Amino acid sequence: MTKAMPIRTSRALAPLLLVLLSACPVLFAPVLPLLDLGGHLGHLAVQVDGGRSPELARWYGFSWALVPNLGVDLLVQTLAPWLGLEPAVRLLVSLIPPLQVAAWFALSKSVHGRITPLALLAAPLAYALPYQMGFLNFSLGVAVALMLLALWVRLDCPEGRTAQVLAFVPLAFLLWVCHLSAFGIFGIAAFSVTFMHQRATAPSAPVALARTLAILLPLLSGPAAGFAFGTQGDPHEQTLWRPLVQKGFALAKILRDLWQPWDVAGALALIGAVAWAWRSPRCRLDPGLALATVLLFFAYLLLPDMLQGFSDTDTRLLPTLVGFALIAPAPRRDDNARQAPGRWLAHLTLAALLFSAMRLAGNTVSYVILGRQFDRALAVVDAVPRGAALATLFIDTCERWNPDRRAHLGGYALARRHAYDSGQWAIPGGHLLQIRDAALNRFFARYDVRTPLGACGQRPTASQTIAALPAKIDRLWIIGGPPRLAVAGWGLVRASGDSTLYRRIR
């Protein structure tokens, strides 16, 4: 009895400890080092302040519409008047990882009746590629989708079916508004869980399928209305497909952060844990989550890389796919091994806790390092004139593993100085921002803000981009590359490390 109590206590404390540890990277970083965060901050500034700022109105317009990509946007609109724009964004973005970790644990609890040791391994997925890239609405949507799925499983019983469906009609609509892909993940998982529950009692698979569709179809009413009355995407947007070989190698990048060997080793460890758990007689698979994992895997294979102007539509699913693969199996309680009952489970719990804690500690260190790099680069923003026509160029490389995420820092100049940001997105059906200057929009669609110093495929080099800048651009911000780079026709205004601000010499 005295030995069992510490084991049970450690298992109960491990999930709480990981939820708290998952807040450390975003808590200690001076600036959140997420790739797209600056771009989001810029368009949120137009959303919140555009109606009151003539400088913003010169460059951008904004009009509300119903699109399935508004999760963080709506929350910022609510909090910014009370907290200020940047503090509201920081708070919301910082809450996403702990919320996602708690959601994985809640799902394990609902499905298996306990938080399994394998579920503890899902904690580092909160800092996987989608969050590092700054896919804010998607990352928030996944956390909400997992919480709703845990609730769906808990309420899934014939006696309360009507109340369950009626409650989830508005919840499913809100999830769709948060992000379309998150709604798709919830739909696939809810279908899988419900179908396998129905299959256990139905006389045949077609009957189980019919019952499942009858239960889930009302949940489509909100999204269907959204598609009917909302703003649709541009059908002419480019669609690009990733080769299947690259889709396979992308698994090794799901935990990509700052140190390639460490990150690849972590990804391989998760894949190894999944392979062991799905094959081991010591674990049993929940049929609903197992089916959801298989369906999400096929969705990953079928989805393109670029769809309706959004990149990485396939690889952003990978962390969720791996998470389902970790949650689906549960160690059996009736272990007949030679070890004392529960001893190997305690060892497995300790190993999972150590792995996740080490990964989150590594994320904390990398976020402090990269956050300071962001903070140094942003020191030049105060020298940008208010409302300036600013071009921001990030000196990129041809390397495949590039941890520098400062390509969209121009959004901070938009938010703080109401300057033009050359890296803003205006995708119909996905973003509500409109870029008023069509000529500048066309130019930066051709000359990307990410530009190499030397030859890199067909991409224009930095010197070619600078030479072709439209005459109305009077400020140039170069991030990365050699510090205080000499640029013909441009005079140095301020420099901070490898971040340099120039003004055009007329």
C-alpha positions as CSV (number, residue, x, y, z in Angstrom):
1,M,0.0,0.0,0.0
2,T,2.8,2.4,0.9
3,K,4.5,1.6,-2.5
4,A,1.4,2.1,-4.5
5,M,0.6,5.5,-3.2
6,P,3.8,7.2,-4.5
7,I,3.2,5.6,-7.9
8,R,-0.4,6.7,-8.1
9,T,0.6,10.2,-6.9
10,S,3.4,10.5,-9.5
11,R,1.0,9.5,-12.2
12,A,-1.5,12.1,-11.1
13,L,1.1,14.9,-10.8
14,A,2.9,14.1,-14.1
15,P,0.1,15.6,-16.4
16,L,-0.1,18.7,-14.2
17,L,3.6,19.1,-14.3
18,L,3.7,18.9,-18.1
19,V,0.9,21.4,-18.5
20,L,2.9,23.9,-16.3
21,L,6.2,23.1,-18.1
22,S,4.5,23.7,-21.5
23,A,4.0,27.4,-20.5
24,C,7.7,27.9,-19.8
25,P,8.9,28.6,-23.4
26,V,6.4,31.3,-24.0
27,L,6.7,32.7,-20.5
28,F,10.5,33.3,-20.6
29,A,10.9,34.4,-24.2
30,P,11.4,38.2,-24.5
31,V,9.5,38.1,-27.8
32,L,7.6,35.0,-29.1
33,P,9.8,33.7,-31.9
34,L,7.0,32.4,-34.2
35,L,7.5,32.8,-38.0
36,D,4.1,34.3,-39.0
37,L,3.3,36.1,-35.7
38,G,4.6,39.4,-37.0
39,G,2.3,39.1,-40.0
40,H,-0.7,38.3,-37.8
41,L,0.1,41.2,-35.5
42,G,0.2,43.6,-38.5
43,H,-3.2,42.6,-39.8
44,L,-4.7,42.6,-36.3
45,A,-3.4,46.2,-35.9
46,V,-5.4,47.1,-39.0
47,Q,-8.4,45.2,-37.7
48,V,-8.3,47.0,-34.3
49,D,-6.9,50.4,-35.1
50,G,-7.5,50.8,-38.9
51,G,-10.6,52.9,-38.5
52,R,-8.9,55.5,-36.3
53,S,-5.5,55.8,-38.1
54,P,-5.1,57.7,-41.3
55,E,-1.7,56.2,-41.8
56,L,-3.2,52.7,-41.7
57,A,-6.1,53.7,-43.9
58,R,-3.6,54.9,-46.5
59,W,-2.2,51.4,-46.9
60,Y,-4.8,49.0,-45.8
61,G,-8.5,48.3,-45.6
62,F,-10.4,45.9,-43.5
63,S,-14.0,44.6,-43.5
64,W,-15.5,41.8,-41.4
65,A,-16.8,38.7,-43.2
66,L,-17.6,35.2,-42.2
67,V,-14.6,33.0,-43.0
68,P,-13.3,29.9,-41.2
69,N,-10.1,31.4,-39.9
70,L,-11.1,33.9,-37.2
71,G,-10.3,32.2,-33.8
72,V,-7.5,34.5,-32.6
73,D,-8.8,37.5,-34.5
74,L,-12.1,37.5,-32.6
75,L,-10.5,37.0,-29.2
76,V,-8.0,39.8,-29.9
77,Q,-10.9,42.1,-31.0
78,T,-12.4,41.4,-27.5
79,L,-9.3,41.8,-25.4
80,A,-7.3,44.5,-27.2
81,P,-9.4,47.4,-25.9
82,W,-8.7,46.3,-22.4
83,L,-5.1,45.1,-22.6
84,G,-3.7,46.8,-25.7
85,L,-2.9,45.0,-29.0
86,E,0.5,43.4,-28.3
87,P,-0.3,42.3,-24.7
88,A,-3.6,40.7,-25.9
89,V,-1.9,38.9,-28.7
90,R,1.0,37.8,-26.5
91,L,-1.5,36.5,-23.9
92,L,-3.7,34.5,-26.3
93,V,-0.8,33.0,-28.3
94,S,1.0,32.0,-25.0
95,L,-2.1,30.2,-23.8
96,I,-2.3,27.9,-26.9
97,P,0.5,25.4,-25.9
98,P,-0.8,24.7,-22.3
99,L,-4.3,24.5,-23.7
100,Q,-3.3,22.0,-26.3
101,V,-1.4,19.8,-23.8
102,A,-4.4,19.8,-21.4
103,A,-6.6,18.9,-24.3
104,W,-4.5,15.8,-25.2
105,F,-4.7,14.7,-21.6
106,A,-8.5,15.3,-21.4
107,L,-9.0,13.2,-24.5
108,S,-6.9,10.3,-23.0
109,K,-9.0,10.6,-19.8
110,S,-12.3,10.5,-21.7
111,V,-11.3,7.6,-24.0
112,H,-9.4,5.4,-21.5
113,G,-10.6,6.6,-18.1
114,R,-7.1,7.7,-17.3
115,I,-4.2,9.7,-18.7
116,T,-1.9,7.0,-20.1
117,P,1.9,7.2,-20.1
118,L,1.8,7.4,-23.9
119,A,-0.5,10.4,-23.7
120,L,2.3,12.2,-21.7
121,L,4.5,11.9,-24.9
122,A,2.0,14.1,-26.7
123,A,3.0,17.2,-24.7
124,P,5.9,18.4,-26.9
125,L,3.6,18.3,-29.9
126,A,2.2,21.7,-28.7
127,Y,5.5,23.2,-29.9
128,A,5.5,21.3,-33.1
129,L,5.8,22.8,-36.6
130,P,2.4,24.5,-36.9
131,Y,3.0,26.5,-33.7
132,Q,6.6,27.3,-34.6
133,M,5.4,28.5,-38.0
134,G,2.9,30.8,-36.3
135,F,-0.3,29.2,-37.6
136,L,-2.2,30.7,-34.8
137,N,-5.8,30.1,-35.7
138,F,-5.0,26.5,-36.7
139,S,-3.1,25.8,-33.4
140,L,-5.9,27.3,-31.3
141,G,-8.4,25.4,-33.4
142,V,-6.7,22.1,-32.8
143,A,-6.7,22.6,-29.0
144,V,-10.4,23.5,-29.1
145,A,-11.1,20.5,-31.4
146,L,-9.4,18.1,-29.0
147,M,-11.3,19.5,-26.0
148,L,-14.6,19.2,-27.9
149,L,-13.7,15.6,-28.9
150,A,-13.0,14.7,-25.3
151,L,-16.4,16.1,-24.4
152,W,-18.1,14.3,-27.4
153,V,-16.6,11.0,-26.2
154,R,-17.7,11.6,-22.6
155,L,-21.3,12.4,-23.7
156,D,-21.6,9.7,-26.3
157,C,-24.4,7.5,-24.9
158,P,-27.9,6.6,-26.3
159,E,-29.7,8.1,-23.4
160,G,-28.3,11.6,-23.9
161,R,-28.0,11.6,-27.7
162,T,-30.4,14.4,-28.4
163,A,-28.9,16.7,-25.8
164,Q,-25.4,15.9,-27.1
165,V,-26.2,16.7,-30.7
166,L,-28.1,19.9,-29.9
167,A,-25.2,21.1,-27.7
168,F,-22.6,20.4,-30.4
169,V,-24.5,22.2,-33.3
170,P,-23.3,25.7,-32.1
171,L,-20.0,24.3,-30.8
172,A,-19.2,22.8,-34.2
173,F,-20.0,26.1,-35.9
174,L,-17.7,28.0,-33.5
175,L,-15.0,25.6,-34.2
176,W,-15.5,26.0,-38.0
177,V,-15.2,29.8,-37.5
178,C,-12.0,29.3,-35.5
179,H,-10.4,27.3,-38.3
180,L,-11.6,25.1,-41.1
181,S,-8.9,22.4,-40.8
182,A,-9.5,22.1,-37.0
183,F,-13.2,21.5,-37.8
184,G,-12.2,18.8,-40.3
185,I,-10.0,17.1,-37.7
186,F,-12.8,17.1,-35.2
187,G,-15.2,15.8,-37.8
188,I,-13.0,12.9,-38.8
189,A,-12.3,12.0,-35.2
190,A,-16.0,12.3,-34.1
191,F,-17.1,10.2,-37.1
192,S,-14.5,7.5,-36.2
193,V,-15.4,7.3,-32.5
194,T,-19.1,7.3,-33.1
195,F,-18.9,4.8,-36.0
196,M,-16.9,2.3,-33.9
197,H,-19.4,2.8,-31.0
198,Q,-22.3,2.1,-33.3
199,R,-20.5,-0.8,-34.9
200,A,-20.4,-2.6,-31.5
201,T,-24.2,-2.8,-31.4
202,A,-25.4,-2.5,-35.0
203,P,-26.2,-5.7,-37.0
204,S,-23.9,-4.6,-39.9
205,A,-21.4,-2.0,-40.9
206,P,-23.8,-0.2,-43.3
207,V,-26.4,0.2,-40.5
208,A,-23.6,1.5,-38.2
209,L,-22.6,4.0,-40.9
210,A,-26.2,5.1,-41.4
211,R,-26.7,5.7,-37.7
212,T,-23.4,7.6,-37.5
213,L,-24.3,9.9,-40.3
214,A,-27.7,10.6,-38.8
215,I,-26.0,11.6,-35.5
216,L,-23.3,13.8,-37.1
217,L,-25.2,15.5,-40.0
218,P,-26.8,18.1,-37.7
219,L,-23.3,19.3,-36.8
220,L,-22.8,20.4,-40.4
221,S,-25.7,22.9,-40.3
222,G,-23.6,25.7,-38.9
223,P,-20.6,25.3,-41.3
224,A,-23.0,24.8,-44.2
225,A,-24.6,28.1,-43.4
226,G,-21.1,29.6,-43.2
227,F,-20.2,28.3,-46.6
228,A,-23.5,29.6,-48.0
229,F,-23.4,33.1,-46.6
230,G,-19.7,33.6,-45.9
231,T,-16.9,34.9,-48.1
232,Q,-15.5,32.3,-50.5
233,G,-11.9,31.8,-51.5
234,D,-10.4,32.6,-54.9
235,P,-10.9,29.6,-57.2
236,H,-7.8,30.7,-59.2
237,E,-5.4,30.4,-56.2
238,Q,-2.5,28.1,-56.9
239,T,-2.6,24.5,-55.7
240,L,0.7,22.8,-55.2
241,W,1.3,19.1,-54.4
242,R,4.1,17.7,-52.3
243,P,5.8,14.5,-53.6
244,L,5.0,11.5,-51.5
245,V,8.7,11.0,-50.7
246,Q,8.8,14.5,-49.1
247,K,5.6,13.7,-47.1
248,G,7.5,10.8,-45.6
249,F,10.5,12.8,-44.7
250,A,8.3,15.5,-43.2
251,L,7.7,13.2,-40.2
252,A,11.2,13.8,-39.1
253,K,10.5,17.6,-38.9
254,I,7.4,17.6,-36.7
255,L,9.5,18.9,-33.7
256,R,11.8,21.1,-35.7
257,D,13.1,23.9,-33.5
258,L,16.7,25.1,-33.2
259,W,19.0,22.0,-33.1
260,Q,18.5,19.5,-35.9
261,P,20.0,16.4,-34.4
262,W,18.0,16.9,-31.1
263,D,14.8,17.6,-33.0
264,V,15.1,14.7,-35.4
265,A,15.9,12.3,-32.5
266,G,12.8,13.5,-30.7
267,A,10.6,12.9,-33.7
268,L,12.1,9.4,-34.2
269,A,11.5,8.6,-30.5
270,L,7.8,9.5,-30.9
271,I,7.5,7.4,-34.1
272,G,9.2,4.5,-32.3
273,A,6.8,4.8,-29.3
274,V,3.9,4.7,-31.7
275,A,5.2,1.7,-33.6
276,W,5.8,-0.2,-30.3
277,A,2.5,0.7,-28.7
278,W,0.5,-0.3,-31.8
279,R,2.2,-3.7,-32.1
280,S,2.8,-4.6,-28.4
281,P,0.4,-7.1,-26.7
282,R,0.8,-5.0,-23.6
283,C,-1.3,-2.3,-25.1
284,R,-4.8,-2.2,-26.4
285,L,-6.0,0.1,-29.1
286,D,-9.2,2.2,-28.8
287,P,-10.9,1.4,-32.1
288,G,-12.4,4.9,-32.5
289,L,-9.1,6.7,-32.2
290,A,-7.3,4.1,-34.2
291,L,-9.7,4.6,-37.1
292,A,-9.3,8.4,-36.7
293,T,-5.5,8.0,-36.9
294,V,-5.8,5.9,-40.1
295,L,-8.3,8.4,-41.7
296,L,-6.1,11.4,-40.8
297,F,-3.1,9.6,-42.3
298,F,-4.9,9.2,-45.6
299,A,-6.1,12.8,-45.4
300,Y,-2.4,13.8,-45.0
301,L,-1.4,11.8,-48.1
302,L,-4.2,13.3,-50.2
303,L,-4.0,17.0,-49.1
304,P,-1.8,19.4,-51.2
305,D,1.0,21.5,-49.8
306,M,-0.5,24.8,-51.0
307,L,-4.3,25.2,-51.1
308,Q,-6.3,28.5,-51.6
309,G,-3.2,30.5,-50.8
310,F,-2.4,28.7,-47.6
311,S,0.9,26.8,-47.3
312,D,1.7,23.5,-45.5
313,T,-2.0,22.4,-45.5
314,D,-0.8,18.8,-45.4
315,T,2.2,18.9,-43.0
316,R,0.4,21.0,-40.4
317,L,-1.7,17.8,-39.8
318,L,1.3,15.7,-38.8
319,P,1.6,16.6,-35.1
320,T,-2.2,15.9,-34.6
321,L,-1.8,12.7,-36.5
322,V,1.1,11.6,-34.2
323,G,-0.9,12.7,-31.2
324,F,-3.9,10.5,-32.1
325,A,-1.5,7.7,-32.7
326,L,-0.1,8.1,-29.1
327,I,-3.5,8.6,-27.5
328,A,-5.2,5.6,-29.2
329,P,-3.2,2.8,-27.4
330,A,-3.4,2.3,-23.7
331,P,-1.2,-0.1,-21.6
332,R,-3.3,-3.0,-20.3
333,R,-3.9,-3.1,-16.6
334,D,-3.9,-6.9,-16.4
335,D,-0.2,-7.3,-17.1
336,N,1.1,-10.9,-16.7
337,A,4.8,-10.0,-16.9
338,R,7.3,-11.2,-14.3
339,Q,7.6,-7.8,-12.9
340,A,5.3,-6.7,-10.1
341,P,1.9,-5.5,-11.5
342,G,2.2,-1.8,-12.4
343,R,6.0,-1.6,-12.1
344,W,6.6,-1.4,-15.8
345,L,3.8,1.2,-16.1
346,A,5.6,3.3,-13.5
347,H,8.8,3.0,-15.5
348,L,7.0,3.9,-18.7
349,T,5.4,6.9,-17.1
350,L,8.7,8.1,-15.8
351,A,10.4,7.7,-19.2
352,A,7.5,9.6,-20.9
353,L,7.7,12.4,-18.3
354,L,11.4,12.7,-18.7
355,F,11.2,12.8,-22.5
356,S,8.5,15.5,-22.6
357,A,10.2,17.5,-19.8
358,M,13.5,17.5,-21.7
359,R,11.8,18.5,-25.0
360,L,10.0,21.4,-23.3
361,A,13.2,22.4,-21.5
362,G,14.9,22.5,-24.9
363,N,12.0,24.6,-26.3
364,T,12.4,27.0,-23.4
365,V,16.1,27.5,-24.1
366,S,15.5,27.9,-27.8
367,Y,12.7,30.4,-27.3
368,V,14.9,32.5,-25.0
369,I,17.7,32.5,-27.6
370,L,15.5,33.3,-30.5
371,G,13.4,35.7,-28.5
372,R,16.5,37.8,-27.7
373,Q,17.4,37.7,-31.4
374,F,13.9,39.0,-32.3
375,D,14.2,41.6,-29.6
376,R,17.5,42.9,-30.9
377,A,16.2,43.0,-34.5
378,L,13.1,45.0,-33.4
379,A,15.2,47.7,-31.8
380,V,15.3,49.6,-35.1
381,V,11.5,49.9,-35.4
382,D,11.3,53.1,-33.3
383,A,13.4,54.8,-36.0
384,V,10.7,54.1,-38.7
385,P,8.7,57.3,-39.4
386,R,5.0,56.9,-38.7
387,G,3.1,55.8,-41.8
388,A,6.4,55.2,-43.8
389,A,6.5,53.3,-47.0
390,L,8.7,50.5,-45.6
391,A,10.0,47.4,-47.4
392,T,11.2,44.7,-45.1
393,L,13.6,42.1,-46.6
394,F,14.8,39.0,-44.7
395,I,18.1,37.5,-46.0
396,D,17.2,33.9,-46.4
397,T,19.3,30.8,-47.3
398,C,18.8,27.7,-49.4
399,E,19.2,25.5,-46.3
400,R,16.4,23.1,-45.6
401,W,16.7,23.4,-41.8
402,N,16.6,27.1,-41.1
403,P,15.6,28.0,-37.5
404,D,15.5,31.8,-38.1
405,R,11.9,32.9,-38.0
406,R,12.2,36.7,-38.5
407,A,10.9,36.9,-42.0
408,H,7.7,38.6,-40.9
409,L,9.0,41.2,-38.4
410,G,7.7,43.9,-40.7
411,G,4.3,43.3,-39.1
412,Y,5.7,44.9,-35.9
413,A,6.5,48.1,-37.8
414,L,2.9,48.1,-39.1
415,A,1.5,47.6,-35.6
416,R,3.8,50.0,-33.8
417,R,4.5,52.7,-36.4
418,H,1.5,52.2,-38.8
419,A,4.0,51.7,-41.6
420,Y,3.5,49.8,-44.8
421,D,4.5,46.1,-44.4
422,S,5.7,44.3,-47.5
423,G,5.0,40.9,-46.0
424,Q,1.2,41.1,-45.4
425,W,-1.3,38.6,-46.7
426,A,-4.6,39.3,-48.3
427,I,-6.1,36.0,-49.3
428,P,-9.8,36.1,-50.3
429,G,-11.9,33.7,-48.1
430,G,-9.1,33.4,-45.6
431,H,-8.0,36.9,-44.5
432,L,-10.1,40.1,-44.1
433,L,-7.3,42.5,-44.9
434,Q,-7.2,44.5,-48.2
435,I,-4.0,46.0,-49.5
436,R,-5.0,49.3,-51.1
437,D,-1.8,49.9,-53.2
438,A,-2.2,47.3,-56.0
439,A,1.2,48.1,-57.5
440,L,3.1,47.4,-54.3
441,N,1.0,44.2,-53.8
442,R,1.9,42.9,-57.3
443,F,5.6,43.8,-56.7
444,F,5.9,41.9,-53.4
445,A,4.0,39.0,-54.9
446,R,6.8,38.7,-57.4
447,Y,9.8,39.7,-55.2
448,D,9.3,37.9,-51.9
449,V,10.3,39.4,-48.6
450,R,12.5,36.3,-48.1
451,T,15.4,36.8,-50.4
452,P,18.9,35.2,-50.7
453,L,22.2,37.1,-51.0
454,G,23.4,34.9,-53.8
455,A,22.0,32.5,-56.3
456,C,19.3,30.2,-55.0
457,G,17.3,28.6,-57.7
458,Q,15.0,31.0,-59.6
459,R,14.5,33.3,-56.6
460,P,15.5,37.0,-57.1
461,T,18.6,37.9,-55.0
462,A,18.6,40.7,-52.4
463,S,20.5,43.1,-54.7
464,Q,18.0,42.4,-57.6
465,T,15.0,43.0,-55.2
466,I,16.5,46.3,-53.8
467,A,17.3,47.6,-57.3
468,A,13.7,47.0,-58.4
469,L,12.0,48.5,-55.4
470,P,9.2,51.0,-56.4
471,A,10.1,54.6,-56.0
472,K,7.5,55.2,-53.4
473,I,9.3,52.9,-51.0
474,D,11.5,55.3,-48.9
475,R,12.6,53.1,-46.0
476,L,14.3,49.7,-46.2
477,W,14.7,47.2,-43.3
478,I,17.1,44.4,-43.9
479,I,17.2,41.5,-41.4
480,G,19.8,38.8,-41.4
481,G,22.9,38.6,-43.6
482,P,26.1,40.7,-42.9
483,P,25.5,43.5,-40.3
484,R,25.3,47.0,-41.7
485,L,25.3,45.8,-45.3
486,A,26.3,48.6,-47.7
487,V,23.4,49.3,-50.1
488,A,23.8,51.6,-53.0
489,G,21.3,54.5,-53.0
490,W,20.4,53.9,-49.4
491,G,21.7,55.6,-46.3
492,L,22.0,54.0,-42.8
493,V,19.5,55.1,-40.2
494,R,19.9,52.6,-37.4
495,A,21.4,49.2,-36.9
496,S,21.0,46.6,-34.2
497,G,23.0,43.4,-34.8
498,D,22.1,42.1,-38.2
499,S,19.0,44.2,-38.3
500,T,19.5,47.5,-40.3
501,L,17.2,50.3,-41.2
502,Y,17.9,52.5,-44.3
503,R,16.4,55.5,-45.9
504,R,16.4,56.2,-49.7
505,I,18.8,58.8,-50.8
506,R,17.0,61.0,-53.3
